Amino acid sequence: MVATAASAWRFLPGVLLLLSGFAYAGVMDSKADSTARVLSLQHTHTGKSLTVTYYRDGQYQDQALAQLDAFLADFRTGEATPMDPGVYDILYRLHDKAGSQAPYQIISAYRSPATNEMLRKPGSGVAQKSQHLLGKAIDVRLADVSSEQLYNIALSMQAGGVGYYRDSDFVHVDTGRVRHW
C-alpha cells in the first residue's frame, strides 16, 4: 500500500501540469472566441463593397449576417438565402493565414437553382448539387495573394471543400466535406 501511494505522488506533478495545460487552452479558446471577426468584400459583378464585423464577444451578429446574406445574393436573380456562417469563418481564417491586407473579391456565393442550372454546361465545373445552392460555398480571390497560394492555404486548413480555377483565377471554399479539385 505504501508503494502505491508513493507511486501516485510521483505522478501528481505531471497530472497538475496536464490540468493546467487544459485550463490554459480554455483561456486561449475563450480569448480567441472573443476576438471580433471582420470581413471586407468587393463583389466583382455588382461593384458593391461591404466591410462588416460578423462576430463579436463570442457571438455571431444577426444584423451583420443579414447584411452578408443580402450582399452575397444571386446577382442574376436577386434571390438570397441564409449563408452558413462557417463560410465566413473559413474566409476570416484564410485571410489571416494568407497575411492579406486586401478585401476579398467575390466571384460567386449563393446561386439560385435557375442560375446554377443555367451555368451547368459540359466542362463548366458547376455541380448539379452545388454547395452554392445551399449557401455553403463562395468563390473568391485576393489582389495581394495569388489564387494558387490561396488554394494551398485553404487546402492546409482542412475545413471543407476547396477548388482552384486557374483559368478564371479564383478559389472555391465551402463548408461541405473535406475534398479538393
ZAKEBA-927062 format. One record per residue: residue in three letters; x, y, z of N, C-alpha, C, O, CB in turn. Coordinates in pm, whole numbers, padded with zeros to 5 digits, always signed. Glycine has a CB too. Layout:
BEGIN
ALAXYZXYZXYZXYZXYZ ...
# end
This chain:
BEGIN
MET+00082-00119+00000+00000+00000+00000+00086+00124+00000+00051+00220-00069-00093+00000+00118 VAL+00195+00128+00073+00285+00243+00077+00348+00266-00059+00362+00380-00103+00394+00224+00184 ALA+00384+00158-00128+00444+00171-00261+00344+00233-00358+00384+00313-00443+00491+00034-00313 THR+00217+00199-00348+00115+00255-00436+00098+00404-00409+00090+00482-00505-00019+00182-00417 ALA+00091+00447-00284+00077+00588-00250+00198+00666-00299+00184+00776-00353+00059+00606-00098 ALA+00317+00610-00281+00440+00677-00327+00437+00691-00479+00477+00795-00532+00566+00600-00282 SER+00391+00587-00548+00383+00593-00694+00285+00702-00738+00311+00776-00833+00339+00457-00752 ALA+00173+00712-00667+00073+00813-00702+00131+00953-00685+00106+01040-00768-00054+00796-00616 TRP+00207+00976-00579+00266+01108-00554+00368+01144-00663+00384+01262-00695+00334+01112-00417 ARG+00436+01045-00719+00534+01073-00825+00464+01128-00950+00520+01209-01022+00614+00945-00861 PHE+00341+01083-00975+00269+01125-01095+00191+01255-01076+00148+01317-01173+00174+01016-01137 LEU+00173+01298-00950+00093+01417-00923+00143+01542-00996+00061+01613-01054+00090+01443-00775 PRO+00273+01572-00996+00317+01692-01069+00280+01687-01218+00243+01788-01277+00468+01709-01054 GLY+00292+01570-01277+00255+01556-01419+00106+01578-01441+00066+01642-01539+00295+01419-01470 VAL+00024+01525-01351-00121+01543-01361-00156+01691-01346-00239+01743-01421-00195+01458-01255 LEU-00094+01758-01250-00121+01901-01230-00078+01982-01352-00149+02075-01393-00048+01953-01105 LEU+00035+01948-01410+00082+02018-01529-00016+01996-01645-00047+02089-01719+00223+01969-01567 LEU-00064+01874-01658-00161+01844-01762-00290+01924-01742-00343+01982-01837-00192+01694-01765 LEU-00340+01926-01619-00463+02001-01590-00444+02150-01613-00535+02217-01662-00507+01975-01447 SER-00328+02203-01577-00305+02346-01601-00298+02374-01751-00337+02483-01795-00175+02392-01532 GLY-00250+02279-01828-00248+02294-01974-00389+02303-02029-00416+02383-02119-00174+02179-02040 PHE-00481+02220-01977-00621+02227-02020-00682+02362-01982-00755+02421-02061-00702+02112-01958 ALA-00652+02409-01863-00704+02538-01820-00652+02649-01910-00728+02738-01948-00667+02565-01673 TYR-00523+02645-01945-00465+02745-02033-00528+02739-02171-00557+02843-02231-00314+02726-02043 ALA-00550+02619-02221-00613+02604-02353-00753+02661-02350-00796+02722-02448-00617+02456-02395 GLY-00824+02644-02240-00958+02701-02228-00955+02852-02231-01040+02915-02294-01025+02653-02101 VAL-00858+02912-02164-00843+03057-02166-00812+03103-02308-00869+03202-02354-00731+03103-02068 MET-00725+03035-02376-00689+03074-02511-00809+03061-02604-00831+03147-02690-00571+02989-02562 ASP-00887+02953-02587-01004+02936-02672-01104+03048-02648-01158+03104-02743-01069+02800-02647 SER-01129+03081-02520-01226+03186-02492-01173+03321-02537-01250+03407-02581-01261+03189-02343 LYS-01042+03342-02526-00984+03468-02572-00997+03478-02723-01036+03583-02775-00834+03478-02530 ALA-00965+03371-02794-00978+03371-02940-01124+03385-02979-01157+03447-03080-00918+03242-03001 ASP-01213+03326-02898-01355+03330-02926-01411+03471-02911-01512+03505-02973-01430+03234-02835 SER-01346+03555-02830-01396+03690-02808-01342+03790-02911-01383+03906-02911-01360+03737-02668 THR-01253+03747-02996-01198+03835-03099-01305+03872-03199-01380+03787-03246-01080+03768-03169 ALA-01312+04001-03231-01405+04046-03334-01356+03996-03469-01236+04005-03499-01421+04202-03334 ARG-01447+03945-03550-01412+03896-03684-01475+03988-03788-01597+04005-03794-01460+03747-03704 VAL-01389+04046-03868-01432+04143-03968-01399+04089-04107-01292+04033-04129-01364+04281-03945 LEU-01493+04107-04200-01470+04072-04340-01489+04196-04425-01582+04274-04404-01565+03957-04386 SER-01400+04213-04522-01413+04318-04624-01428+04250-04758-01346+04166-04796-01290+04418-04623 LEU-01534+04286-04830-01569+04219-04954-01597+04321-05065-01648+04430-05040-01692+04129-04934 GLN-01560+04283-05187-01596+04359-05307-01658+04259-05404-01599+04155-05434-01471+04433-05371 HIS-01778+04291-05454-01845+04199-05546-01804+04234-05689-01827+04346-05734-02000+04204-05530 THR-01745+04139-05759-01694+04166-05893-01805+04190-05995-01780+04253-06099-01609+04050-05939 HIS-01926+04143-05969-02035+04158-06066-02123+04280-06039-02178+04339-06132-02121+04034-06066 THR-02136+04318-05913-02223+04431-05880-02144+04559-05856-02200+04668-05862-02307+04399-05759 GLY-02013+04546-05829-01932+04663-05798-01949+04713-05655-01884+04810-05616-01965+04774-05893 LYS-02035+04648-05576-02059+04690-05438-01949+04640-05345-01882+04540-05373-02196+04640-05390 SER-01932+04712-05234-01835+04675-05131-01905+04670-04996-02006+04737-04974-01716+04776-05126 LEU-01850+04589-04907-01905+04576-04772-01792+04539-04677-01713+04448-04705-02019+04469-04767 THR-01785+04610-04565-01698+04572-04455-01787+04559-04334-01862+04651-04299-01582+04677-04431 VAL-01780+04444-04268-01874+04415-04160-01808+04328-04052-01730+04238-04082-02000+04346-04215 THR-01841+04358-03927-01799+04274-03814-01912+04173-03793-02019+04207-03741-01771+04360-03682 TYR-01888+04050-03834-01994+03949-03830-01994+03866-03702-02088+03790-03676-01982+03857-03949 TYR-01888+03881-03620-01876+03800-03498-01807+03887-03393-01703+03946-03418-01794+03666-03525 ARG-01868+03893-03274-01812+03974-03166-01856+03916-03032-01968+03867-03018-01856+04124-03179 ASP-01766+03923-02935-01797+03879-02799-01853+03736-02793-01944+03707-02716-01897+03974-02735 GLY-01797+03649-02877-01836+03509-02875-01966+03478-02945-02019+03368-02930-01845+03463-02736 GLN-02020+03574-03022-02148+03551-03088-02149+03607-03230-02089+03710-03259-02261+03614-03006 TYR-02219+03536-03317-02245+03590-03449-02341+03707-03434-02431+03704-03350-02302+03480-03546 GLN-02321+03808-03515-02403+03929-03511-02514+03918-03616-02487+03922-03736-02316+04056-03535 ASP-02638+03905-03570-02752+03882-03660-02765+03988-03769-02788+03954-03885-02879+03876-03581 GLN-02750+04114-03733-02764+04221-03832-02654+04210-03938-02680+04231-04056-02759+04359-03763 ALA-02533+04179-03895-02421+04164-03989-02443+04044-04081-02414+04050-04200-02288+04150-03913 LEU-02493+03933-04025-02521+03815-04107-02627+03847-04212-02617+03801-04326-02567+03697-04019 ALA-02728+03925-04175-02832+03964-04271-02772+04051-04382-02810+04038-04498-02947+04040-04199 GLN-02680+04141-04346-02612+04224-04446-02532+04137-04542-02534+04158-04663-02521+04328-04379 LEU-02461+04040-04487-02381+03949-04570-02470+03866-04661-02439+03849-04779-02296+03857-04483 ASP-02581+03816-04609-02673+03736-04691-02724+03818-04809-02731+03768-04921-02792+03686-04605 ALA-02759+03944-04785-02808+04031-04893-02696+04062-04992-02719+04062-05113-02867+04162-04834 PHE-02577+04088-04942-02463+04121-05028-02425+04004-05117-02385+04023-05232-02343+04163-04942 LEU-02439+03882-05064-02397+03762-05136-02512+03692-05209-02500+03576-05247-02333+03665-05039 ALA-02621+03763-05227-02736+03708-05300-02696+03678-05444-02597+03730-05495-02856+03806-05297 ASP-02774+03594-05509-02753+03563-05651-02769+03694-05729-02879+03749-05736-02855+03453-05701 PHE-02661+03742-05786-02666+03873-05853-02747+03870-05981-02787+03975-06031-02526+03920-05883 ARG-02773+03752-06035-02853+03740-06157-03002+03751-06130-03077+03810-06208-02823+03609-06228 THR-03046+03692-06017-03190+03687-05987-03230+03774-05868-03348+03806-05852-03231+03544-05959 GLY-03133+03811-05786-03164+03887-05665-03206+03800-05548-03226+03850-05438-03272+03986-05693 GLU-03219+03670-05571-03258+03579-05462-03145+03566-05361-03027+03563-05397-03297+03439-05519 ALA-03184+03558-05234-03086+03542-05126-03126+03422-05041-03240+03375-05045-03077+03670-05039 THR-03030+03374-04964-03055+03266-04868-02964+03290-04749-02860+03355-04762-03030+03124-04932 PRO-03001+03239-04632-02908+03250-04518-02782+03168-04548-02789+03046-04566-02975+03201-04386 MET-02670+03235-04553-02543+03167-04576-02499+03099-04447-02531+03145-04337-02434+03267-04626 ASP-02427+02990-04461-02369+02920-04346-02259+03009-04288-02163+03040-04358-02312+02779-04388 PRO-02270+03052-04160-02166+03135-04101-02028+03069-04102-01926+03137-04092-02204+03170-03959 GLY-02025+02938-04114-01897+02868-04125-01818+02912-04248-01695+02907-04246-01920+02719-04129 VAL-01887+02953-04354-01819+03005-04473-01743+03131-04435-01629+03151-04478-01922+03035-04588 TYR-01805+03217-04355-01739+03341-04313-01618+03311-04225-01515+03378-04234-01838+03433-04238 ASP-01633+03210-04140-01519+03171-04055-01402+03121-04139-01287+03152-04110-01562+03063-03954 ILE-01432+03044-04243-01325+02997-04332-01257+03118-04398-01134+03125-04401-01382+02901-04441 LEU-01337+03211-04449-01279+03330-04513-01194+03410-04415-01085+03456-04449-01390+03419-04571 TYR-01243+03426-04294-01170+03502-04192-01034+03438-04163-00931+03506-04164-01253+03512-04063 ARG-01035+03308-04138-00910+03236-04109-00816+03235-04229-00695+03252-04214-00941+03092-04066 LEU-00873+03215-04348-00793+03211-04470-00724+03345-04495-00606+03349-04529-00882+03175-04591 HIS-00796+03453-04477-00741+03588-04493-00625+03609-04397-00521+03662-04435-00851+03696-04471 ASP-00646+03568-04272-00543+03582-04169-00419+03500-04202-00307+03549-04196-00599+03541-04031 LYS-00440+03373-04239-00328+03286-04271-00252+03333-04395-00130+03313-04406-00378+03143-04291 ALA-00323+03395-04489-00260+03443-04612-00185+03574-04587-00103+03615-04669-00365+03463-04722 GLY-00212+03640-04475-00147+03767-04445-00194+03879-04538-00120+03975-04563+00003+03752-04455 SER-00314+03867-04588-00367+03963-04684-00412+04093-04616-00458+04092-04502-00483+03903-04761 GLN-00397+04203-04689-00449+04332-04647-00563+04376-04738-00625+04480-04715-00338+04438-04646 ALA-00592+04298-04841-00691+04334-04943-00828+04276-04909-00837+04175-04839-00646+04285-05082 PRO-00933+04341-04957-01066+04281-04942-01080+04161-05035-01012+04152-05136-01177+04386-04971 TYR-01169+04070-04998-01199+03959-05088-01273+04012-05211-01361+04098-05199-01284+03849-05016 GLN-01238+03961-05326-01315+03985-05447-01408+03865-05461-01363+03751-05474-01221+04003-05575 ILE-01538+03891-05458-01638+03785-05463-01676+03758-05608-01719+03848-05680-01764+03824-05379 ILE-01660+03634-05649-01697+03592-05784-01839+03535-05782-01922+03569-05866-01597+03486-05839 SER-01866+03449-05683-01996+03385-05671-02015+03339-05527-01920+03296-05462-02010+03265-05770 ALA-02137+03350-05479-02170+03299-05346-02298+03217-05360-02296+03109-05419-02186+03415-05240 TYR-02410+03267-05306-02536+03193-05324-02573+03192-05471-02560+03292-05542-02650+03256-05238 ARG-02621+03076-05516-02675+03062-05652-02815+03004-05643-02836+02902-05577-02584+02972-05741 SER-02909+03068-05708-03044+03014-05714-03041+02888-05801-02949+02870-05880-03145+03119-05771 PRO-03141+02801-05786-03146+02683-05873-03146+02719-06022-03083+02649-06101-03270+02601-05840 ALA-03215+02826-06059-03220+02867-06201-03081+02908-06250-03040+02870-06360-03319+02983-06221 THR-03009+02985-06170-02874+03026-06209-02781+02907-06217-02704+02894-06312-02819+03129-06110 ASN-02787+02820-06118-02699+02703-06118-02723+02618-06242-02628+02571-06304-02721+02619-05991 GLU-02849+02598-06278-02881+02517-06395-02833+02585-06523-02784+02518-06614-03032+02490-06403 MET-02847+02716-06530-02801+02792-06646-02649+02780-06664-02599+02772-06776-02842+02939-06633 LEU-02576+02778-06552-02430+02770-06557-02377+02629-06585-02261+02612-06622-02373+02821-06428 ARG-02463+02529-06565-02422+02390-06582-02418+02353-06730-02520+02323-06791-02516+02296-06506 LYS-02300+02356-06785-02280+02307-06921-02156+02220-06920-02072+02233-06830-02268+02426-07025 PRO-02142+02134-07017-02026+02044-07017-01894+02120-07002-01867+02217-07072-02024+01962-07147 GLY-01813+02072-06908-01681+02130-06886-01681+02255-06801-01575+02314-06779-01619+02160-07016 SER-01798+02298-06751-01804+02422-06674-01754+02404-06531-01712+02501-06467-01946+02475-06672 GLY-01759+02282-06479-01719+02257-06340-01828+02291-06241-01805+02286-06120-01596+02337-06308 VAL-01948+02325-06288-02060+02359-06199-02136+02229-06167-02187+02161-06256-02155+02465-06265 ALA-02143+02198-06038-02207+02075-05994-02359+02090-05989-02411+02197-05957-02154+02034-05856 GLN-02428+01982-06021-02574+01983-06015-02624+02010-05874-02721+02083-05854-02630+01849-06066 LYS-02556+01952-05776-02594+01971-05636-02488+02056-05566-02435+02018-05462-02610+01834-05564 SER-02459+02170-05625-02356+02261-05577-02383+02309-05434-02497+02331-05395-02345+02380-05670 GLN-02276+02325-05359-02285+02383-05225-02332+02530-05231-02383+02583-05133-02149+02374-05153 HIS-02314+02594-05348-02362+02731-05367-02514+02737-05351-02567+02837-05301-02321+02785-05506 LEU-02584+02633-05392-02731+02627-05380-02777+02628-05235-02887+02672-05203-02784+02501-05450 LEU-02691+02580-05147-02724+02567-05005-02674+02683-04921-02696+02687-04800-02668+02438-04951 GLY-02606+02780-04985-02547+02890-04910-02427+02846-04829-02398+02902-04723-02650+02952-04818 LYS-02357+02744-04879-02242+02689-04807-02112+02702-04885-02014+02636-04851-02267+02544-04774 ALA-02111+02787-04989-01991+02799-05073-01974+02941-05122-02069+03018-05132-01999+02703-05193 ILE-01849+02974-05151-01817+03106-05204-01692+03094-05291-01601+03016-05260-01796+03209-05089 ASP-01688+03171-05399-01573+03176-05489-01509+03312-05474-01575+03415-05488-01614+03148-05638 VAL-01377+03313-05447-01309+03439-05412-01169+03446-05473-01113+03347-05520-01300+03454-05261 ARG-01115+03567-05468-00973+03591-05493-00931+03710-05409-01015+03785-05359-00944+03617-05646 LEU-00800+03726-05394-00743+03840-05323-00642+03909-05414-00568+03841-05485-00675+03796-05189 ALA-00640+04041-05414-00549+04115-05501-00403+04099-05461-00314+04110-05546-00587+04262-05500 ASP-00376+04074-05333-00237+04070-05287-00187+03929-05254-00079+03914-05197-00223+04156-05165 VAL-00263+03826-05291-00222+03687-05272-00264+03612-05398-00379+03624-05442-00287+03622-05142 SER-00174+03536-05456-00211+03463-05577-00317+03359-05545-00322+03305-05434-00087+03396-05641 SER-00402+03332-05641-00507+03231-05619-00446+03094-05592-00504+03015-05518-00601+03224-05740 GLU-00333+03065-05651-00266+02937-05625-00222+02929-05478-00239+02826-05414-00144+02918-05718 GLN-00165+03038-05426-00126+03041-05285-00249+03028-05195-00248+02953-05097-00050+03172-05252 LEU-00354+03101-05230-00478+03096-05152-00533+02954-05148-00577+02907-05043-00582+03193-05210 TYR-00530+02887-05262-00576+02748-05272-00494+02658-05179-00551+02578-05105-00565+02697-05418 ASN-00363+02672-05182-00277+02588-05098-00300+02614-04950-00297+02520-04870-00131+02611-05132 ILE-00322+02738-04912-00350+02770-04772-00485+02711-04732-00498+02652-04625-00349+02924-04749 ALA-00585+02727-04818-00718+02671-04789-00711+02518-04776-00776+02461-04688-00817+02709-04900 LEU-00633+02454-04861-00616+02308-04851-00560+02270-04714-00607+02175-04652-00523+02256-04963 SER-00461+02343-04668-00395+02311-04541-00490+02325-04423-00468+02264-04318-00273+02399-04521 MET-00595+02405-04437-00690+02426-04328-00780+02305-04306-00831+02286-04195-00774+02548-04356 GLN-00802+02222-04410-00887+02103-04397-01024+02138-04338-01073+02069-04248-00818+01998-04310 ALA-01085+02246-04389-01209+02296-04331-01333+02265-04415-01445+02294-04372-01199+02442-04310 GLY-01315+02209-04533-01428+02180-04622-01377+02161-04763-01261+02127-04783-01534+02293-04617 GLY-01463+02185-04860-01423+02171-04999-01342+02289-05047-01368+02403-05009-01545+02154-05087 VAL-01242+02261-05131-01155+02365-05186-01130+02335-05333-01090+02224-05367-01020+02375-05107 GLY-01153+02433-05418-01127+02417-05560-01046+02533-05613-01059+02646-05565-01257+02405-05637 TYR-00963+02506-05712-00880+02610-05774-00915+02616-05921-00901+02517-05994-00727+02583-05753 TYR-00959+02733-05965-00996+02756-06105-00891+02849-06165-00906+02971-06166-01141+02816-06117 ARG-00785+02788-06214-00668+02861-06264-00706+02957-06377-00665+03074-06375-00562+02763-06313 ASP-00781+02911-06475-00814+02994-06591-00898+03116-06554-00883+03222-06614-00887+02912-06696 SER-00984+03101-06457-01069+03212-06413-01011+03286-06293-01065+03387-06249-01209+03161-06379 ASP-00901+03235-06240-00827+03297-06131-00912+03319-06005-00926+03432-05958-00771+03429-06176 PHE-00967+03210-05951-01036+03219-05823-01029+03086-05751-00995+02982-05808-01182+03262-05842 VAL-01062+03092-05622-01064+02975-05534-01204+02958-05478-01267+03055-05436-00958+02989-05420 HIS-01251+02836-05478-01380+02799-05419-01354+02741-05281-01265+02657-05266-01458+02696-05509 VAL-01429+02786-05180-01427+02722-05048-01570+02696-05006-01660+02775-05036-01352+02810-04942 ASP-01591+02585-04936-01724+02555-04886-01715+02479-04754-01608+02433-04714-01804+02472-04989 THR-01829+02467-04688-01835+02400-04558-01881+02256-04570-01920+02194-04470-01926+02476-04464 GLY-01879+02202-04689-01911+02061-04710-01798+01972-04660-01710+02017-04587-01940+02033-04858 ARG-01802+01846-04700-01697+01754-04657-01562+01797-04715-01557+01866-04816-01731+01609-04700 VAL-01455+01756-04649-01320+01791-04694-01290+01718-04825-01293+01595-04831-01214+01756-04584 ARG-01261+01796-04928-01226+01743-05060-01160+01856-05138-01165+01971-05095-01352+01687-05136 HIS-01100+01824-05251-01036+01930-05330-01032+01891-05477-01042+01774-05514-00894+01958-05279 TRP-01017+01994-05560-01005+01976-05704-00930+02092-05762-00908+02097-05883-01143+01963-05771 
# end
